[in-house]
Amino acid sequence: MPRLCQLLPLFLLLWLAGPAVLLAQTETPAAANKRLFDRTVDELNFRTMETVYDKSFARGKFPVSLRTAKARKAFDNFPGRDDLKKLFLNYNGVSDRFKSRFGKGRTDLVEFEKQLNSILVDRNFEFFIRVLPRDERVALIRSLQRVIKQGAAQFNASQDAAPEELAADGAAVPPADIDPASAPASAASPDVTAEDPQPEPEVALATPAAGYPAPRSLDSAPRHDWMDYLTLLLAGSSLLVLLYVVTSVLPDLRNRLDALAEDQERPTPPARTRRSAPLPEDRYEDEDDN
C-alpha cells in the first residue's frame, strides 16, 4: 500500500502529460508554423498597443495579461478618452485579422517573414501609431522587427519546398494584396526589409478600418496649394505691419503723449489785473467861485 501511494503521483503526471506528448507528435510542421505565426502576430499587436497606451496615459500602464485579442477586447480602462477607446477597439479587430495572411498558399520561411513584415507597413498600423513622436515610432518598429526575427528563428523549415518546385507549381505567385513587381525584390532580400527602420507602404495594401481616414506615409513630403501660399503671404504682411507699428507709430505716439503731459504739469501764470487810470478831480466848484 505505501508503495502504491508513492507511484500514484508518477501515474498522475504521466496521465496529464500523455495527451500533450501525443499532440506534439501528431502536429505537422505546417500546423506548428501557423501556430507560431499567430502567436507572433499577437505579440506584435500587444507591443504596439502597449506603447501607444503608455504614451497616451502618463500614469497608466497597459496590463501585461492582454496578449490576446479576446482579452484586449474586454479591456475598458480609458479614463476620459472615449476616442482612444474606440481607436483601440477598432484596431484590435483589424490587427487580429493579420493572422489570415499566412497558412494558405506558400508556407515557407520567406513567406513567413514577408507577411510579418507587411504588418509594419500596413495603413492601419501607421494610422494607429501616428500619436507617437517620430523617434518613438522608429524605436517601436525596430523592436517589432526583433520580435519577427525571434519568430523566424523558431520556424520549422523541414518541409519547405525547393525554389524550383515552388516556381513549377505556381505557388510563388504573390497574394492579391501585394504588388507583383515588388514581390521578387522582397523575396530575394528579406533581411533588407527587416532592417528598414522606416518602411514605406506597398502599392495596394489592406484598406483602413471603418471610420479610419487614409493616413499619408511618415516620410512623404506634404503638398502645398494656393491656400497655403496665401496664408504665408498674409502672415508675412501682418508681421511687416506689426514691425512698422512698433518701430514708428508707437514711438511717435509716446512722444506726443509725453509732451501733452508736460504741458499739463506746467503751472499757469496768474492773470494780470488791468488797472484803470485815475479819474480827473471834480473842480466844478472852483470854477464857479472864479
Secondary structure as GFF3:
##gff-version 3
##sequence-region A 1 290
A	DSSP	alpha_helix	2	26	.	.	.	ID=ss1
A	DSSP	alpha_helix	29	56	.	.	.	ID=ss2
A	DSSP	alpha_helix	69	73	.	.	.	ID=ss3
A	DSSP	alpha_helix	82	96	.	.	.	ID=ss4
A	DSSP	three_ten_helix	97	101	.	.	.	ID=ss5
A	DSSP	alpha_helix	109	119	.	.	.	ID=ss6
A	DSSP	alpha_helix	123	128	.	.	.	ID=ss7
A	DSSP	three_ten_helix	129	131	.	.	.	ID=ss8
A	DSSP	alpha_helix	134	153	.	.	.	ID=ss9
A	DSSP	alpha_helix	163	169	.	.	.	ID=ss10
A	DSSP	alpha_helix	183	188	.	.	.	ID=ss11
A	DSSP	alpha_helix	190	195	.	.	.	ID=ss12
A	DSSP	alpha_helix	226	244	.	.	.	ID=ss13
A	DSSP	pi_helix	245	249	.	.	.	ID=ss14
A	DSSP	alpha_helix	250	265	.	.	.	ID=ss15
A	DSSP	alpha_helix	284	289	.	.	.	ID=ss16
###
